[in-house]
Structure formats: structure tokens, C-alpha cells
Amino acid sequence: MSEPEFLTVPELAELLRIKERKVYDLASTGEVPCTRATGKLLFPAQGVRAWLDAHSEGAVSKPPRPSVVLGSHDPLLDWAIRESRCGLASYFDGSSDGLARFRRREGVAAGLHILDADGRAWNIPRVARDCSGQNAVLVRFATRSRGLVLGRDAQGIAAMADLKGRRVVPRQPDSGSGVLFRHLAERAGLPLSTLTQTDIARTETEAVQTLARGDADATLGLESVARDFGLPFVPLIDERFDLLVNRRAWFDTPMQRLMTFCQSEAMMFRAERMGGYDLSGLGTVRWNA
């Protein structure tokens, strides 16, 4: 799929975190490239990218970010990257790892699902703290159903407290899933010392594969992956999964191609078939640096 050739006034204002009036001012002075050929003020995507290159990175020349999506593993995002043929690669090793790599300019985007310390908000508090100086934007991807995925022979597990004495597949300690598991365990009065933990699983799929082999009783996983393996699922929480994107890269062809595909009927059909996803508002801005 090709990227949109033009951006509207509201689209440019939202992504640059400025008021629409300021967009009109930039257009009237000729500072940002625009056209009125259709009778409507539009901004050519290629021209906007060139304008950002000249203004957003400062006087010091920096090497381009590699075309890599970092952060937490999401099966639907993983599929969309490949199916869209957008040209982006991926390196998924947890939300915190992705955030740190994003700050070091090791990728153009990072998938995040980080619950704040109060257990009330997703992603924005952490991103606002760690990325206030970044040329970045946080956009909505999906709300996901997360809970306990159970092994086929696991019996008597209906809540976090029932994991006492069971074999559990852990995730990376600083990953979004690892943070959430500790939060839910504390809320349920479940000491982690009462669990028998297997080796760490680094992706959603790897965690559930351990259950499918019969090597554990439960893991904190996604409904969509439980369905893929035909395993029991106990829903616990709906979590927010967002994409932190470099604003310059947002206008480049790979990211535009991915986000255009994510709005397609094929994407919506895939999400419905996988289950456990709500794509309402996909692509809308949740936070700007």
C-alpha cells in the first residue's frame, strides 16, 4: 500500500502538537510546504519530511534511525509488519527494553504496554517521564484482553491467588507483562516465592508454547495467543498497547505504509479472527513530546 500523498490541517497540527491556527500561520508565511490546488489547504508528505529534516534535529547531524520496530511483542502487530510489506524489521524484547533502545535511536518505533505505579494509566506516565526530550509521538494501537493462559491439564485456577504452588512461565522482569504480573500478584496477596517459575519467555508466543508442551501450568498472556493454541483462558484485565513513534519516521514511507495497512479491512478481519483485540481509535495520538 502507498502512503498518503497529502496531510490535512488537523493531521499536521496533531502530529506536530501545535494548534491548527499555527498550521495556517506556517502555511501563509511559506515556511511549511503546502498546496491549495484542490481548493483545500493540504501539505505534501514528502515536503513535510524535508521540512522536518531541516528544523527538528537541530544543527548537529545525526545518523538516521534504523527501520526497526522495538518494544513488546504483539502478535497482531508482528503480522501487520510482515503482511503490509512495509519494509520495517522488528526486535521485540519487552516494553522497557524497547523504550531504552528508542531513546538511543536504535529504532523508529516501540510497542508499549506499561502500567504506571498506581495501576491506573497505561504508557503515558512512563513515556512522558522518559521521552519528554524526544521528537516522538505516542499513538493508539489496540486494547488487548490479558489474563491467565492455562495448560491443558491445569485444574482449579480461576484467579491469581490460585497460582500458589503452581508452575508459572515468567516474562522479562522489566517487561510490561512482568510489571503487570507483579502488580496483579500483590493485589491478590500472592507471594512470588510460592510459585515455581520456569525459564523466562521473551515473547507472548514463547510463553504459551511452554504451556502447550506441558512444562508449566499457567502464564500471564493474551487471549489471542491462548486461542491460537486452543488453551483455556481466564480474563483479568484489558490493557492498552500503544506505539511510540519518532515523528520524522512517521512521515516516511515504511511507517505510513504500515499504518495505512492497519486501517484496512484485512487488518480488522485478522483482529476479529484472532480475538481479544479492540482496534477502536487505532492511529490516534495519545501523547506528544
C-alpha positions in Angstrom: 0.0 0.0 0.0 1.2 3.5 -0.8 1.5 6.3 1.7 -1.0 9.2 1.7 0.4 12.0 -0.6 -1.0 14.8 1.5 -1.8 15.7 5.1 -4.7 17.8 6.2 -4.5 20.8 8.6 -5.8 18.8 11.6 -3.5 15.8 10.8 -0.4 18.1 10.7 -1.5 20.0 13.8 -2.0 16.8 15.8 1.3 15.3 14.8 3.3 18.5 15.4 1.5 19.2 18.7 0.5 22.7 17.6 -2.8 24.5 17.2 -4.5 24.5 13.8 -4.1 28.3 13.8 -0.3 27.9 13.9 -0.5 25.5 10.9 -2.3 28.2 8.9 0.3 30.7 10.0 3.1 28.4 8.8 1.4 27.9 5.5 0.7 31.7 5.0 4.4 32.6 5.5 5.5 29.8 3.2 7.6 28.1 6.0 6.0 24.7 5.5 5.2 23.4 2.0 1.6 23.4 1.1 -0.9 23.5 -1.8 -4.3 24.8 -2.5 -4.7 23.2 -5.9 -7.9 21.4 -4.8 -9.3 24.4 -3.0 -8.4 22.9 0.3 -5.2 23.5 2.2 -3.1 20.3 2.0 0.5 19.5 2.9 2.6 17.2 0.7 4.1 14.4 2.8 7.4 14.4 1.1 7.7 18.2 1.6 6.8 17.9 5.2 9.5 15.2 5.7 12.1 17.5 4.1 10.9 20.4 6.3 11.2 18.3 9.5 14.7 17.3 8.4 15.7 20.9 8.2 14.1 22.0 11.5 13.6 19.2 14.0 17.0 17.6 14.5 19.0 20.8 15.3 22.3 21.8 13.9 24.1 18.6 14.8 23.8 16.0 12.1 22.7 12.6 13.4 22.7 9.3 11.6 19.2 8.1 10.6 17.4 5.7 12.9 17.3 2.1 11.6 14.0 1.0 10.3 13.2 -1.3 13.2 10.2 -1.6 15.5 11.2 -2.2 19.1 9.5 -3.0 22.3 6.9 -5.5 23.4 5.9 -8.4 21.2 2.3 -8.2 19.9 1.2 -11.0 17.5 -1.2 -8.7 15.5 1.5 -6.0 15.1 4.0 -8.6 14.2 1.7 -10.0 11.5 0.9 -6.5 10.2 4.5 -5.6 9.8 5.1 -8.7 7.6 1.7 -8.6 5.7 1.9 -4.9 4.9 5.4 -5.4 3.2 6.3 -2.0 4.8 10.0 -2.8 4.9 10.3 -2.4 8.7 12.2 -5.0 10.7 11.4 -5.9 14.3 13.3 -6.6 17.6 10.9 -7.4 20.4 12.3 -7.8 23.9 9.9 -6.1 26.2 8.5 -2.6 26.7 11.2 -1.2 28.9 13.9 -2.6 26.6 12.2 -1.0 23.6 11.8 2.3 25.4 15.5 2.4 26.2 16.6 1.4 22.7 14.2 4.0 21.2 15.9 6.7 23.3 19.3 5.5 22.0 17.9 5.9 18.4 18.1 2.2 17.7 14.7 2.1 16.0 11.8 4.2 14.6 9.0 2.9 16.9 8.4 0.9 20.1 5.4 -1.1 21.2 4.5 -0.4 24.8 2.1 -1.7 27.5 3.4 -0.2 30.7 1.1 0.2 33.7 2.0 3.1 36.0 2.9 2.5 39.6 -0.6 3.4 40.8 -2.2 0.8 38.4 -4.4 3.4 36.8 -2.8 4.6 33.5 -1.1 2.9 30.6 2.1 4.1 28.9 1.7 7.9 29.1 3.2 8.4 32.5 6.3 6.4 31.7 6.7 7.9 28.2 6.2 11.4 29.5 8.9 10.9 32.1 11.5 9.2 29.8 10.9 10.8 26.4 10.0 14.4 27.1 13.0 15.5 25.1 12.4 13.1 22.2 10.9 14.1 18.8 8.2 11.5 19.3 4.5 10.8 19.4 2.5 8.1 21.1 -0.3 6.6 19.0 -3.0 4.2 19.9 -2.7 0.6 18.5 -5.1 -1.6 20.4 -6.8 -2.6 23.7 -5.9 -6.2 24.4 -7.5 -8.8 26.7 -4.9 -10.2 29.0 -5.3 -12.9 31.7 -4.1 -16.3 32.7 -3.5 -18.8 29.9 -3.6 -22.3 31.4 -2.1 -25.6 30.4 -4.5 -28.3 29.2 -4.2 -30.3 32.4 -4.3 -27.4 34.8 -7.2 -27.6 37.2 -8.6 -25.2 39.8 -7.2 -22.0 38.5 -9.7 -19.2 38.3 -7.8 -16.2 39.7 -4.3 -15.0 40.5 -4.5 -16.4 44.1 -4.9 -19.9 42.6 -1.4 -19.8 41.2 0.1 -20.6 44.7 2.3 -23.7 44.3 1.9 -23.8 40.6 4.4 -23.8 37.7 4.3 -20.4 36.1 6.1 -19.1 32.9 7.6 -15.6 33.8 8.4 -12.8 31.4 11.3 -10.4 31.5 11.3 -8.7 34.9 11.1 -5.1 33.4 8.8 -6.0 30.6 5.2 -4.7 30.5 4.0 -8.2 31.3 6.5 -8.7 34.1 5.5 -5.4 35.8 1.8 -6.2 35.4 2.2 -9.7 36.8 3.8 -8.3 40.0 1.1 -5.7 40.3 -1.7 -8.3 40.0 0.1 -10.8 42.3 0.5 -8.1 45.0 -3.2 -7.1 44.7 -4.2 -10.7 45.1 -2.0 -11.3 48.1 0.1 -13.8 46.2 3.8 -14.0 47.3 6.0 -14.7 44.3 8.1 -17.0 46.5 5.2 -19.5 46.4 5.5 -20.0 42.7 7.6 -22.4 40.8 8.9 -20.4 37.8 10.2 -21.8 34.6 12.8 -20.2 32.3 11.9 -16.7 31.2 9.8 -16.4 27.9 10.7 -13.4 25.8 7.6 -13.2 23.6 3.8 -13.8 24.0 4.0 -16.9 21.8 7.0 -18.4 23.5 5.3 -18.2 26.9 2.2 -20.1 25.7 4.4 -22.6 23.8 5.8 -23.6 27.2 2.3 -24.4 28.4 1.5 -26.3 25.2 4.5 -28.6 25.8 3.2 -29.3 29.3 6.1 -27.7 31.0 4.0 -25.3 33.1 0.6 -24.7 34.4 -0.1 -21.0 33.6 1.3 -17.7 32.3 0.0 -14.2 32.1 -0.8 -14.0 28.4 -3.0 -12.7 25.7 -6.4 -14.1 24.8 -5.4 -14.2 21.1 -2.5 -16.5 21.7 -4.5 -18.7 24.0 -7.0 -19.1 21.2 -4.2 -20.0 18.7 -3.1 -22.9 20.9 -6.6 -23.9 22.0 -5.8 -23.4 25.6 -8.1 -22.2 28.5 -8.0 -18.5 29.2 -9.1 -16.6 32.4 -9.5 -12.9 31.5 -8.1 -10.5 34.1 -7.6 -7.1 32.6 -7.9 -5.0 29.4 -4.6 -3.3 28.7 -3.6 -0.5 26.4 -0.9 -1.3 23.7 0.5 1.8 22.0 3.2 2.7 19.6 5.8 5.3 20.4 7.0 6.6 17.0 9.7 9.0 16.0 7.9 12.0 14.5 10.3 12.2 11.5 9.9 8.5 10.8 6.1 8.8 11.0 6.1 10.6 7.6 8.4 8.1 6.0 7.0 5.5 3.6 7.6 2.4 5.8 5.6 3.7 8.8 2.9 5.3 6.6 2.5 2.0 4.7 2.2 0.1 8.0 -0.3 2.5 9.5 -2.4 2.6 6.2 -2.5 -1.2 6.3 -3.5 -1.2 9.9 -6.7 0.7 8.9 -7.6 -1.9 6.2 -10.4 -4.4 6.1 -7.7 -7.2 6.1 -6.4 -5.9 9.5 -9.8 -5.6 11.0 -10.7 -9.1 9.8 -7.5 -10.5 11.2 -8.0 -8.9 14.6 -11.6 -10.3 14.8 -10.4 -13.8 13.9 -7.6 -13.7 16.5 -9.9 -12.4 19.2 -9.0 -10.3 22.3 -8.4 -7.1 20.3 -10.3 -3.8 20.2 -8.8 -1.6 17.5 -11.0 1.4 18.2 -9.1 4.7 17.5 -6.1 3.0 16.0 -3.6 5.6 14.9 -4.9 8.5 17.0 -2.4 10.5 19.0 -2.4 9.9 22.8 0.7 11.9 23.7 3.2 14.3 22.0 6.7 15.2 23.2 
